[in-house]
């Protein structure tokens, strides 16, 4: 089970970078490794660097259908006519070429002695011979052994979250298993007497629990194993007991709602009864209040109740912490500049995330259009947009036509 490091209390307004760095510094990667077959390894984090056990490709082979020749046999500045002495298909043993040309197909091993491949479209074949054009370059269309990956080369670093293309590379190297870290187990629940499970009949003043469904999806995409604890009611003693139980066999406890100082916000008191708690005020919009602490030594994160604040808080604070728990070499999401299709004025001081959709302008440039749903409770604004325009802390006003950094949702999850 992951354990929380030493904490600190900060009553000031933290920047987002400070909050994320503080959160990450409190945890260590989970213990435990697994040997998984490649078919089950997608999305897992490498526990050790992978070293190539062999060259890739393992032998020199042809990149095209054509004819293998010795460059020394070609006439400089003029066409060359050579007899065709044999042929090799993919999967056959390599031949030996001492003179002439050799018919060869894509992926077939190059005959010993040959050093150049001429594409079949560039030759004229007739009467058992081929006419080769002038200007052929030595080594053309030849894939050398180890050209892609050399034996003993590090091909994937420790901490890499495996992707389909990574698995393809490992399969090409002949590997059948890979050593990965255990996935972090995350206990997830929502709090609030007003919440109901989707599918239930709503009572007076009730709403369906959307945050848990969203957080579950984000956790799964981040490579976590989710322990869904459902909805917890605003009752102090019950909350404390459930928190203790969740912390027993999980690496992180994650909640949404109930961490402020309201009369019915009992999560704060329940956490303090069995652990530690810092309630940050982070200089972001939306999502200023974020709680981090521990429950009997297990890391705890309490996100706000508004869905957009939950989304932002998870993406930029909980996400990096979870990557650290997973042993992943974390890469911050990459933004690129887009042209704004709107004006926006605000008071500087917080990093703000605006939900936008992209479209192509009349001049072909990408333009960001702001979603009309501005509130932190607007789930539609998340579902109907392409990503977030980021306004730095010192930016007060932007105008249509200005450039601003854009973070696509695909960079976050």
Order of alpha helices (4+ residues) and beta strands (2+ residues): beta-alpha-beta-beta-beta-beta-beta-beta-beta-beta-beta-beta-beta-alpha-beta-beta-beta-beta-alpha-beta-alpha-beta-alpha-beta-beta-beta-beta-alpha-alpha-beta-beta-beta-beta-alpha-beta-beta-beta-alpha
